[in-house]
Amino acid sequence: MSQKLMNSYSSTLCPLCNKPTNIITDQESGELICTACGTVIVDQNRQENLGWMNSNTEEINFRSRTGAPTSLAKYDRGLSTVIGKIDRDASGRQIDVSMRSRIGRWRTWDARTQTNDSSKRNLQTAFVHLYMVKDALGLPEHAIEKVAYLYRKIQERKLIKGRTIKGALAVASYIACREMGIPRSLREISKIMNLKEKEVARIYRKVMVELDLKIPQVDAVKEIIKISNMCSVSEKSKRVAIRILISVMKTSSSVGKNPMGLAGASLYLACKENGEELTQSKIAEVAGVTEVTLRHDLDLLLDLPELKVRN
């Protein structure tokens, strides 16, 4: 603890005996102790949890944190002021009738001015939808922040004009998942948001061109894990499928192929090798590809000399 902060406590009142006293510091625990009654005024754990450091004694005594963190997933980034609905002052006393009426008018105009701008109303509507589909998509908090950042960029370029808010939000969610390696397909996101995949794909192509984004390819290994979990495949078959896919990815035969199709074909061959029953139609449905695509990828894998799978 700094000497400046210790000096600020040297003249404070003890909360128990309520008398000014000299404060001593325990060098081992970092506690500030009253020499008159032995009360621990500030301990090390409480001091480490303070989100700020200030030498003002009143702020140290009456403030314990700096407030909620800012977030891009809030239309005002969490920085706007809000007039509360409690008709009491800071001391807890009831506010008189005349002042209560005036504060009520302030509260009404405060709520109106916060969403007076159309862009803020757009963000407010979009982020309400975002938190509604957050659990359905299974996105972590840092992915939500990325989605909000991308949606703000889309709005700044005025790419939402003539398109639905949910469509732009679905595109932002898909791009964020691709950049963070989260296995979520465009079809899956479109279905969760109750949108047509063609409509979302059209907005996606427009956004990619206008924002000049470079996103990584789909990780087919993660897609195998996702398909395996949804089809209740054993861990042994899952590992065999991953080995098959890695062997295929090392060859030039995988160039230009749909990663979902290769993942589904590798999983089918692994289940067949381990004697597990898993139909091609089930894998194609979960992977989001047609059975024709799956069979073409199966023929590709069976023709590779590196793979010798029992029929």
C-alpha positions as CSV (number, residue, x, y, z in Angstrom):
1,M,0.0,0.0,0.0
2,S,1.4,3.4,-1.0
3,Q,2.5,5.9,1.6
4,K,0.1,8.5,0.2
5,L,-2.9,6.2,0.8
6,M,-1.6,5.4,4.3
7,N,-1.5,9.1,5.2
8,S,-5.1,9.5,4.0
9,Y,-6.1,7.0,6.6
10,S,-4.0,8.4,9.5
11,S,-6.7,11.1,10.3
12,T,-9.9,9.1,9.7
13,L,-12.4,8.2,12.3
14,C,-12.6,4.7,13.7
15,P,-16.1,3.3,12.8
16,L,-16.4,1.6,16.2
17,C,-15.0,4.1,18.8
18,N,-15.7,7.1,16.5
19,K,-12.6,8.9,17.7
20,P,-9.7,10.2,15.7
21,T,-6.7,8.0,16.3
22,N,-3.4,6.9,14.8
23,I,-3.6,4.0,12.5
24,I,-1.0,1.2,12.4
25,T,-0.4,-1.2,9.6
26,D,0.1,-4.9,9.9
27,Q,3.1,-5.5,7.6
28,E,2.2,-9.2,7.0
29,S,-1.5,-8.9,6.2
30,G,-1.6,-5.3,5.1
31,E,-4.5,-4.5,7.5
32,L,-5.1,-1.0,8.9
33,I,-5.9,-1.3,12.6
34,C,-7.2,1.3,15.1
35,T,-4.8,1.5,18.1
36,A,-7.6,2.5,20.5
37,C,-10.1,-0.4,20.1
38,G,-8.3,-2.8,17.7
39,T,-10.8,-2.5,14.9
40,V,-9.6,-3.5,11.4
41,I,-10.5,-0.5,9.3
42,V,-9.3,-1.7,5.9
43,D,-8.0,-5.2,5.1
44,Q,-5.9,-6.3,2.2
45,N,-8.7,-8.2,0.4
46,R,-11.0,-5.3,0.4
47,Q,-8.3,-3.0,-0.8
48,E,-7.4,-5.3,-3.7
49,N,-11.1,-5.4,-4.8
50,L,-11.3,-1.6,-5.1
51,G,-11.5,-0.7,-8.8
52,W,-9.8,2.7,-8.3
53,M,-7.2,4.3,-6.1
54,N,-7.8,7.8,-4.7
55,S,-6.4,9.7,-1.7
56,N,-9.8,11.4,-1.0
57,T,-10.9,9.9,2.4
58,E,-14.6,10.5,1.7
59,E,-14.5,8.6,-1.6
60,I,-12.5,5.7,0.0
61,N,-15.1,5.4,2.8
62,F,-18.3,5.7,0.7
63,R,-17.3,4.2,-2.7
64,S,-16.4,0.5,-3.2
65,R,-16.4,0.2,-7.1
66,T,-16.4,2.2,-10.3
67,G,-19.7,0.8,-11.6
68,A,-20.7,-1.6,-14.3
69,P,-18.2,-2.1,-17.2
70,T,-18.8,-0.6,-20.6
71,S,-20.1,-3.0,-23.3
72,L,-20.4,-2.7,-27.1
73,A,-23.5,-4.9,-26.8
74,K,-25.4,-2.0,-25.2
75,Y,-26.8,0.7,-27.5
76,D,-25.3,3.4,-25.3
77,R,-22.2,1.3,-24.4
78,G,-23.4,1.5,-20.7
79,L,-22.3,5.2,-20.4
80,S,-25.7,7.0,-20.4
81,T,-27.2,8.3,-17.2
82,V,-30.5,7.0,-15.9
83,I,-32.8,8.8,-13.5
84,G,-34.0,6.2,-11.0
85,K,-37.6,5.5,-10.0
86,I,-37.0,5.7,-6.3
87,D,-38.5,9.0,-4.9
88,R,-35.9,9.4,-2.1
89,D,-32.8,11.5,-1.8
90,A,-29.3,10.3,-1.1
91,S,-30.0,10.3,2.7
92,G,-33.1,8.1,2.2
93,R,-35.6,10.8,3.0
94,Q,-38.8,11.0,1.1
95,I,-38.8,13.8,-1.6
96,D,-41.5,16.4,-1.2
97,V,-44.4,16.5,-3.7
98,S,-43.4,19.5,-5.7
99,M,-39.9,18.2,-6.3
100,R,-41.3,14.7,-7.0
101,S,-43.4,16.1,-9.8
102,R,-40.4,18.0,-11.3
103,I,-38.2,14.9,-11.1
104,G,-40.9,12.9,-12.8
105,R,-40.8,15.2,-15.8
106,W,-37.0,15.0,-15.9
107,R,-37.3,11.2,-15.9
108,T,-39.8,11.3,-18.8
109,W,-37.6,13.5,-21.0
110,D,-34.5,11.5,-20.0
111,A,-36.1,8.3,-21.4
112,R,-37.3,10.1,-24.5
113,T,-33.9,11.7,-25.4
114,Q,-31.9,8.5,-25.0
115,T,-33.6,6.9,-28.0
116,N,-34.3,10.1,-30.0
117,D,-31.8,9.2,-32.7
118,S,-32.8,6.6,-35.2
119,S,-29.4,4.9,-35.1
120,K,-29.7,4.4,-31.4
121,R,-33.2,2.9,-31.8
122,N,-31.7,0.6,-34.4
123,L,-29.0,-0.6,-32.1
124,Q,-31.4,-1.0,-29.2
125,T,-33.6,-3.2,-31.3
126,A,-30.7,-5.2,-32.7
127,F,-29.1,-5.9,-29.3
128,V,-32.4,-7.0,-27.8
129,H,-32.5,-9.7,-30.5
130,L,-28.9,-10.5,-29.9
131,Y,-29.4,-11.4,-26.2
132,M,-32.5,-13.3,-27.2
133,V,-30.5,-15.7,-29.4
134,K,-27.4,-15.7,-27.3
135,D,-28.3,-18.9,-25.5
136,A,-29.7,-20.5,-28.6
137,L,-26.3,-20.0,-30.4
138,G,-24.3,-20.8,-27.2
139,L,-22.0,-17.8,-27.7
140,P,-19.7,-16.7,-24.9
141,E,-19.6,-13.1,-23.7
142,H,-16.5,-12.1,-25.7
143,A,-18.2,-13.4,-28.9
144,I,-21.2,-11.2,-28.1
145,E,-18.9,-8.2,-27.9
146,K,-17.4,-9.2,-31.3
147,V,-20.9,-9.5,-32.8
148,A,-21.9,-6.1,-31.5
149,Y,-18.7,-4.5,-32.9
150,L,-19.3,-6.0,-36.3
151,Y,-22.9,-4.9,-36.3
152,R,-21.9,-1.3,-35.4
153,K,-19.5,-1.4,-38.4
154,I,-22.3,-2.6,-40.7
155,Q,-24.5,0.2,-39.4
156,E,-21.8,2.9,-39.9
157,R,-21.4,1.8,-43.6
158,K,-25.2,2.1,-43.9
159,L,-25.4,-1.5,-45.1
160,I,-28.6,-2.1,-43.1
161,K,-30.6,0.2,-45.4
162,G,-33.1,-1.9,-47.3
163,R,-32.3,-5.0,-45.2
164,T,-33.7,-6.4,-42.0
165,I,-32.0,-5.9,-38.6
166,K,-32.2,-9.6,-37.9
167,G,-30.5,-10.4,-41.2
168,A,-27.6,-8.0,-40.5
169,L,-27.3,-9.4,-37.0
170,A,-27.2,-12.9,-38.3
171,V,-24.4,-12.0,-40.7
172,A,-22.4,-10.3,-37.8
173,S,-22.9,-13.4,-35.7
174,Y,-21.7,-15.8,-38.4
175,I,-18.6,-13.7,-39.1
176,A,-17.8,-13.5,-35.4
177,C,-18.2,-17.2,-35.1
178,R,-15.9,-17.8,-38.1
179,E,-13.2,-15.4,-36.7
180,M,-13.3,-17.0,-33.3
181,G,-13.4,-20.6,-34.4
182,I,-16.9,-21.3,-33.1
183,P,-18.6,-24.1,-35.2
184,R,-21.8,-22.4,-36.3
185,S,-23.0,-22.6,-39.9
186,L,-24.9,-20.0,-41.8
187,R,-27.8,-22.4,-42.1
188,E,-27.9,-23.0,-38.4
189,I,-27.8,-19.3,-37.5
190,S,-30.5,-18.5,-40.1
191,K,-32.8,-21.2,-38.7
192,I,-32.4,-19.9,-35.1
193,M,-33.2,-16.4,-36.2
194,N,-36.1,-17.6,-38.4
195,L,-34.7,-16.2,-41.6
196,K,-34.2,-17.6,-45.1
197,E,-30.6,-18.8,-45.7
198,K,-30.5,-17.2,-49.1
199,E,-31.4,-13.8,-47.7
200,V,-28.7,-14.0,-45.0
201,A,-26.1,-15.3,-47.6
202,R,-27.0,-12.3,-49.8
203,I,-26.3,-9.8,-47.0
204,Y,-23.2,-11.8,-46.0
205,R,-21.7,-11.4,-49.5
206,K,-22.5,-7.6,-49.5
207,V,-20.9,-7.1,-46.1
208,M,-17.7,-9.1,-47.0
209,V,-17.2,-6.9,-50.1
210,E,-18.0,-3.5,-48.4
211,L,-16.0,-4.1,-45.2
212,D,-13.2,-6.0,-47.0
213,L,-13.1,-8.7,-44.4
214,K,-10.7,-11.7,-44.5
215,I,-12.0,-14.5,-42.3
216,P,-10.4,-17.9,-41.8
217,Q,-11.7,-21.1,-43.3
218,V,-14.0,-23.4,-41.5
219,D,-12.2,-25.7,-39.1
220,A,-13.3,-29.2,-40.2
221,V,-11.9,-30.9,-37.1
222,K,-14.3,-28.8,-34.9
223,E,-17.1,-29.7,-37.2
224,I,-16.4,-33.4,-36.7
225,I,-16.7,-32.9,-32.9
226,K,-19.9,-31.0,-33.4
227,I,-21.5,-33.6,-35.7
228,S,-20.3,-36.4,-33.4
229,N,-21.9,-34.9,-30.3
230,M,-25.2,-34.4,-32.1
231,C,-25.2,-37.9,-33.4
232,S,-24.0,-39.5,-30.1
233,V,-20.9,-41.1,-31.7
234,S,-18.4,-42.7,-29.4
235,E,-15.1,-41.1,-28.5
236,K,-13.2,-43.9,-30.3
237,S,-14.9,-43.2,-33.6
238,K,-14.5,-39.5,-33.2
239,R,-10.7,-39.8,-32.8
240,V,-10.5,-42.1,-35.8
241,A,-12.6,-39.6,-37.9
242,I,-10.2,-36.8,-36.9
243,R,-7.2,-38.9,-37.9
244,I,-8.8,-39.6,-41.3
245,L,-9.7,-35.9,-41.9
246,I,-6.1,-34.8,-41.0
247,S,-4.7,-37.3,-43.5
248,V,-7.1,-36.0,-46.2
249,M,-6.3,-32.3,-45.5
250,K,-2.6,-33.0,-46.1
251,T,-3.4,-34.0,-49.7
252,S,-4.4,-31.8,-52.6
253,S,-7.7,-33.6,-53.0
254,S,-9.3,-31.5,-50.2
255,V,-8.8,-28.3,-52.1
256,G,-12.2,-26.7,-53.0
257,K,-14.2,-29.2,-51.1
258,N,-16.9,-28.4,-48.5
259,P,-15.3,-28.9,-45.1
260,M,-18.7,-30.0,-43.7
261,G,-18.9,-32.7,-46.4
262,L,-15.4,-34.0,-45.7
263,A,-16.1,-34.0,-41.9
264,G,-19.3,-36.0,-42.5
265,A,-17.6,-38.5,-44.8
266,S,-14.7,-39.0,-42.4
267,L,-17.1,-39.6,-39.5
268,Y,-19.1,-42.1,-41.6
269,L,-16.0,-44.1,-42.5
270,A,-14.8,-44.0,-38.8
271,C,-18.2,-45.3,-37.6
272,K,-18.1,-48.0,-40.3
273,E,-14.6,-49.1,-39.2
274,N,-15.6,-49.4,-35.6
275,G,-18.9,-51.1,-36.3
276,E,-21.2,-48.2,-35.2
277,E,-24.5,-47.8,-37.1
278,L,-24.8,-44.2,-38.4
279,T,-26.7,-43.6,-41.7
280,Q,-25.5,-41.2,-44.4
281,S,-28.9,-39.4,-44.3
282,K,-28.4,-38.7,-40.6
283,I,-24.9,-37.3,-41.1
284,A,-26.0,-35.2,-44.1
285,E,-28.9,-33.7,-42.1
286,V,-26.7,-32.8,-39.1
287,A,-23.8,-31.5,-41.3
288,G,-26.1,-29.4,-43.5
289,V,-25.1,-31.0,-46.8
290,T,-26.9,-33.2,-49.3
291,E,-26.5,-37.0,-49.4
292,V,-25.1,-36.6,-52.9
293,T,-22.3,-34.3,-51.6
294,L,-21.6,-36.8,-48.8
295,R,-21.3,-39.7,-51.3
296,H,-19.0,-37.8,-53.6
297,D,-16.7,-37.1,-50.6
298,L,-16.9,-40.7,-49.5
299,D,-15.7,-41.8,-53.0
300,L,-12.9,-39.3,-52.7
301,L,-11.7,-40.7,-49.4
302,L,-12.0,-44.3,-50.6
303,D,-9.8,-43.6,-53.6
304,L,-7.0,-42.1,-51.6
305,P,-4.1,-44.6,-51.2
306,E,-3.3,-43.1,-47.7
307,L,-6.6,-44.4,-46.3
308,K,-7.3,-48.1,-46.1
309,V,-10.7,-48.5,-44.5
310,R,-12.4,-51.8,-44.3
311,N,-15.6,-52.0,-46.3
